[in-house]
Amino acid sequence: MKRPLVGSLAATLFAAVAVTGAAATPAAAAEQQSSGSAKSAAPAAAPDFAGTVALSNCSGSLVKMPESKDSDPGLVLSNGHCLEEGMPEPGKVVVDQPSQRSFSLLDASGAEAGQLTSTKISYATMTDTDVSLYELDATYEEIKSETGIDALEVQAAHPDAGKAITVVSGYWKETYSCSIDGFVHELREDGWTMKDSLRYTNECDTKGGTSGSPVIDDASGKIVGVNNTRNENGQECTLNNPCEVDENGNVTVNEGTAYGQQTHTLTSCIAAGNKVDLSLPDCKLPKP
């Protein structure tokens, strides 16, 4: 996970940090830039930059849930470790915390289509996952009217292994195409533990600043995950070096492998009006 480029926190934490400063979230600070450069021709389904956003230190996307309405306030998806206040401690969950944060909304070519502003952090944590959802001060229809940009939809179902995916970084304006290699029972990095994480095939060699990027299913164009970390140098379960732990407690280290967190879990925790409701019967997100 490359932690946000702003401020301190040990070197690079999950894949999320921005360019100018070290990466910030453990595994995502990959330093290889050549294979991650933006592609001139994006797959037919989705993987251009329309609907993605650039944060001050990470990437993200303007998202809607399956039941979101055009009149609902927009939501921005990124990583929990990309919060402006720094990475949440293990076990911490942020809900409905006021936040005025700016995001650069991009068009298909990666050019800025407009600026978005949040009113609050609807939800954020680095426990069991690595996710943040910001509520905006404008509705989807207002954003569409002003910028011409539609939100990306979050898939409600668990993704399948072998699916072709694209990690789209609004911070770097680069895309990374590969496949879902499999799912990790527990992904441990420093003091954090994430569950049922996405493991990418090696073509997605993400780097710092790509944290928070949407992981898009090429066939459907829907978001199935949020990019967050990469094992940088083969260490075991340390910052920027996540390890895999199976159901029997066996630990595996895959140097150079990058990971993301599934996002279908968010869809069952969103009530009418795009409001996070952790009391919904099917909601499995960690609670405060």
C-alpha positions as CSV (number, residue, x, y, z in Angstrom):
1,M,0.0,0.0,0.0
2,K,1.6,3.1,-1.0
3,R,0.7,5.8,1.5
4,P,-0.3,9.2,0.3
5,L,2.6,11.4,-0.8
6,V,1.7,14.0,1.6
7,G,3.2,14.0,4.9
8,S,5.0,11.4,6.8
9,L,4.2,7.8,7.4
10,A,6.9,5.4,6.6
11,A,8.1,5.3,3.1
12,T,5.7,3.9,0.6
13,L,2.5,2.3,1.9
14,F,-0.2,0.9,-0.4
15,A,-0.2,1.5,-4.1
16,A,-1.9,4.8,-3.7
17,V,0.6,7.6,-3.4
18,A,1.3,10.4,-5.7
19,V,4.2,11.0,-7.8
20,T,6.1,13.7,-6.1
21,G,7.2,12.2,-3.0
22,A,7.5,8.7,-2.2
23,A,4.6,6.4,-2.9
24,A,2.4,5.8,0.0
25,T,0.6,2.5,0.6
26,P,2.3,-0.7,1.0
27,A,2.4,-2.7,-2.1
28,A,1.4,-0.2,-4.7
29,A,4.4,1.9,-5.0
30,A,5.9,0.0,-7.9
31,E,8.6,2.0,-9.5
32,Q,8.4,0.5,-13.0
33,Q,6.8,3.1,-15.2
34,S,7.5,1.8,-18.6
35,S,5.0,-1.0,-18.7
36,G,2.3,1.1,-17.1
37,S,2.2,3.9,-19.5
38,A,-1.2,5.0,-20.9
39,K,-2.4,2.9,-23.8
40,S,-3.3,4.6,-27.0
41,A,-6.2,2.2,-27.7
42,A,-8.4,1.3,-24.8
43,P,-10.4,-1.9,-24.8
44,A,-13.9,-1.5,-26.1
45,A,-15.7,-1.9,-22.8
46,A,-14.4,0.8,-20.7
47,P,-10.8,1.4,-19.8
48,D,-10.4,5.0,-20.9
49,F,-10.2,7.7,-18.3
50,A,-13.8,9.0,-18.4
51,G,-15.2,9.1,-14.8
52,T,-11.8,8.6,-13.1
53,V,-10.4,11.3,-10.8
54,A,-7.1,12.5,-9.6
55,L,-6.6,13.3,-5.9
56,S,-3.7,15.2,-4.4
57,N,-1.9,11.9,-3.7
58,C,-3.8,9.1,-5.2
59,S,-6.3,8.0,-7.9
60,G,-10.0,7.4,-7.7
61,S,-13.3,7.4,-9.6
62,L,-16.8,9.0,-9.7
63,V,-19.0,6.0,-9.0
64,K,-22.6,5.0,-8.7
65,M,-24.2,2.0,-7.1
66,P,-26.7,-0.3,-8.9
67,E,-29.6,1.5,-7.2
68,S,-28.2,5.0,-7.4
69,K,-30.5,7.7,-8.9
70,D,-29.5,10.6,-11.1
71,S,-30.8,13.0,-8.4
72,D,-28.5,11.4,-5.7
73,P,-25.3,13.1,-4.6
74,G,-22.3,11.7,-6.4
75,L,-19.8,9.5,-4.7
76,V,-16.0,9.3,-5.2
77,L,-14.3,5.9,-4.6
78,S,-10.6,5.6,-3.5
79,N,-8.5,3.9,-0.8
80,G,-8.8,4.3,2.9
81,H,-5.1,4.9,3.0
82,C,-5.6,7.9,0.7
83,L,-7.5,9.9,3.3
84,E,-6.3,13.5,3.7
85,E,-5.7,12.9,7.4
86,G,-3.5,9.9,6.8
87,M,-4.0,6.1,7.0
88,P,-6.6,4.8,9.5
89,E,-5.2,2.6,12.2
90,P,-6.2,-1.1,12.1
91,G,-9.7,-1.4,13.4
92,K,-10.7,2.2,12.8
93,V,-13.8,2.9,10.7
94,V,-14.7,6.5,9.6
95,V,-18.4,7.2,8.9
96,D,-20.0,10.5,7.9
97,Q,-17.0,12.7,8.7
98,P,-17.1,16.2,7.3
99,S,-14.6,16.7,4.5
100,Q,-14.1,19.4,1.8
101,R,-11.8,17.8,-0.6
102,S,-11.2,18.5,-4.3
103,F,-11.0,16.0,-7.1
104,S,-10.1,16.5,-10.7
105,L,-12.7,14.7,-12.9
106,L,-11.2,13.4,-16.2
107,D,-12.7,12.8,-19.6
108,A,-12.0,9.8,-21.9
109,S,-8.6,11.3,-23.0
110,G,-7.4,12.1,-19.5
111,A,-8.0,15.8,-19.8
112,E,-9.7,17.6,-16.8
113,A,-13.4,17.9,-17.4
114,G,-14.2,19.7,-14.1
115,Q,-13.6,19.9,-10.4
116,L,-15.6,17.9,-7.8
117,T,-15.9,18.8,-4.1
118,S,-16.8,16.5,-1.3
119,T,-19.0,17.4,1.7
120,K,-18.0,14.4,3.8
121,I,-16.2,11.0,4.0
122,S,-19.2,8.7,3.9
123,Y,-17.1,5.7,4.7
124,A,-13.5,4.8,5.1
125,T,-11.4,2.0,6.6
126,M,-8.3,-0.1,6.2
127,T,-9.7,-3.0,8.1
128,D,-10.8,-6.1,6.0
129,T,-10.4,-3.9,3.0
130,D,-8.9,-0.6,1.9
131,V,-11.6,1.8,0.8
132,S,-13.0,5.3,1.0
133,L,-16.2,6.8,-0.3
134,Y,-16.6,10.6,-0.4
135,E,-20.1,12.2,-0.9
136,L,-20.0,15.2,-3.2
137,D,-21.9,18.5,-3.1
138,A,-23.4,17.8,-6.6
139,T,-25.7,15.2,-8.0
140,Y,-24.9,12.9,-10.9
141,E,-27.3,14.9,-13.1
142,E,-25.6,18.1,-12.2
143,I,-22.1,16.7,-12.8
144,K,-23.3,15.3,-16.2
145,S,-24.8,18.6,-17.1
146,E,-21.6,20.6,-16.2
147,T,-19.0,18.1,-17.5
148,G,-20.6,15.6,-19.8
149,I,-19.2,12.8,-17.7
150,D,-21.1,9.8,-16.4
151,A,-20.2,7.9,-13.2
152,L,-18.8,4.4,-13.4
153,E,-21.0,1.7,-12.0
154,V,-19.9,-0.6,-9.2
155,Q,-20.7,-4.3,-9.9
156,A,-22.9,-5.9,-7.3
157,A,-21.6,-9.5,-7.8
158,H,-18.3,-11.0,-6.8
159,P,-16.0,-11.0,-9.8
160,D,-14.6,-14.2,-11.4
161,A,-11.0,-15.3,-11.6
162,G,-9.6,-15.1,-15.1
163,K,-11.5,-12.0,-16.1
164,A,-9.7,-9.3,-18.1
165,I,-9.4,-6.1,-16.1
166,T,-7.9,-2.7,-16.4
167,V,-6.5,-0.5,-13.6
168,V,-7.1,3.1,-14.6
169,S,-5.0,5.7,-12.7
170,G,-6.3,9.2,-12.8
171,Y,-3.3,10.5,-11.0
172,W,-0.8,9.2,-13.6
173,K,-3.2,9.1,-16.5
174,E,-2.0,5.6,-17.2
175,T,-3.7,2.3,-17.5
176,Y,-2.6,-1.2,-16.6
177,S,-4.2,-4.2,-18.3
178,C,-4.1,-7.8,-17.0
179,S,-6.4,-10.4,-15.6
180,I,-7.7,-11.5,-12.1
181,D,-5.2,-14.2,-11.2
182,G,-7.2,-15.2,-8.1
183,F,-8.4,-14.3,-4.6
184,V,-6.4,-14.0,-1.4
185,H,-8.0,-15.3,1.8
186,E,-6.0,-12.8,3.9
187,L,-3.6,-10.1,2.6
188,R,-1.4,-8.8,5.4
189,E,0.7,-5.7,5.3
190,D,2.3,-4.2,8.3
191,G,-0.5,-4.0,10.9
192,W,-3.4,-4.2,8.4
193,T,-5.3,-7.3,7.2
194,M,-7.5,-7.3,4.1
195,K,-9.8,-10.2,3.1
196,D,-10.7,-11.8,-0.2
197,S,-8.3,-9.5,-2.0
198,L,-7.9,-9.5,-5.8
199,R,-4.6,-10.7,-7.0
200,Y,-3.6,-9.5,-10.5
201,T,-1.5,-11.3,-13.1
202,N,1.9,-9.8,-13.5
203,E,1.1,-7.4,-16.4
204,C,-0.5,-5.0,-13.9
205,D,2.8,-3.7,-12.4
206,T,1.2,-0.8,-10.5
207,K,3.2,2.0,-8.7
208,G,2.8,4.7,-6.2
209,G,0.0,7.1,-7.2
210,T,-2.1,4.3,-8.6
211,S,-3.7,3.6,-5.2
212,G,-7.4,4.1,-5.3
213,S,-7.7,3.5,-9.1
214,P,-10.8,1.7,-10.2
215,V,-10.3,-1.9,-11.3
216,I,-12.6,-2.2,-14.3
217,D,-14.0,-5.4,-15.8
218,D,-13.1,-5.0,-19.5
219,A,-16.2,-6.9,-20.7
220,S,-18.8,-5.1,-18.7
221,G,-17.1,-1.7,-18.0
222,K,-18.1,-2.0,-14.4
223,I,-15.9,-1.5,-11.3
224,V,-15.0,-4.8,-9.5
225,G,-12.3,-3.5,-7.3
226,V,-10.1,-0.6,-6.1
227,N,-6.3,-0.9,-6.6
228,N,-4.3,-0.7,-3.4
229,T,-1.0,-2.4,-3.0
230,R,2.0,-4.3,-4.4
231,N,4.9,-6.4,-2.9
232,E,7.8,-4.2,-3.7
233,N,10.9,-6.2,-2.8
234,G,10.0,-9.6,-1.5
235,Q,9.8,-8.9,2.2
236,E,7.1,-10.7,4.3
237,C,4.1,-8.9,5.6
238,T,5.8,-5.5,6.0
239,L,4.9,-2.1,4.7
240,N,4.8,-2.1,0.9
241,N,5.4,-5.8,1.0
242,P,2.0,-7.6,1.6
243,C,2.0,-11.3,2.1
244,E,-0.8,-13.9,1.4
245,V,-2.1,-16.0,4.2
246,D,-4.3,-19.0,3.4
247,E,-7.1,-20.6,5.5
248,N,-4.5,-22.8,7.3
249,G,-2.2,-19.9,8.2
250,N,0.4,-20.7,5.5
251,V,2.2,-17.5,4.4
252,T,3.2,-16.9,0.7
253,V,5.2,-13.9,-0.6
254,N,5.0,-13.0,-4.3
255,E,7.5,-10.3,-5.1
256,G,6.2,-7.8,-7.7
257,T,2.6,-9.0,-7.4
258,A,-0.1,-6.3,-7.1
259,Y,-3.4,-6.4,-5.4
260,G,-6.8,-4.7,-5.2
261,Q,-9.8,-4.8,-2.9
262,Q,-13.2,-6.0,-4.0
263,T,-16.0,-3.4,-4.2
264,H,-19.1,-5.5,-4.5
265,T,-19.3,-5.4,-0.7
266,L,-20.1,-1.7,-0.9
267,T,-23.3,-2.1,-2.9
268,S,-25.1,-3.9,-0.1
269,C,-24.4,-1.1,2.4
270,I,-25.8,1.8,0.4
271,A,-29.4,2.9,1.2
272,A,-31.7,5.4,-0.6
273,G,-30.1,8.7,-1.5
274,N,-26.6,7.1,-1.8
275,K,-26.3,7.0,2.0
276,V,-24.1,4.5,3.7
277,D,-26.1,2.4,6.1
278,L,-24.1,-0.2,8.0
279,S,-27.2,-1.6,9.6
280,L,-28.6,-3.0,6.3
281,P,-29.1,-6.8,6.7
282,D,-26.7,-7.8,3.9
283,C,-24.0,-5.2,4.8
284,K,-20.7,-6.9,5.8
285,L,-18.5,-3.9,5.9
286,P,-16.6,-3.3,9.2
287,K,-18.4,-1.1,11.6
288,P,-17.1,1.5,14.0
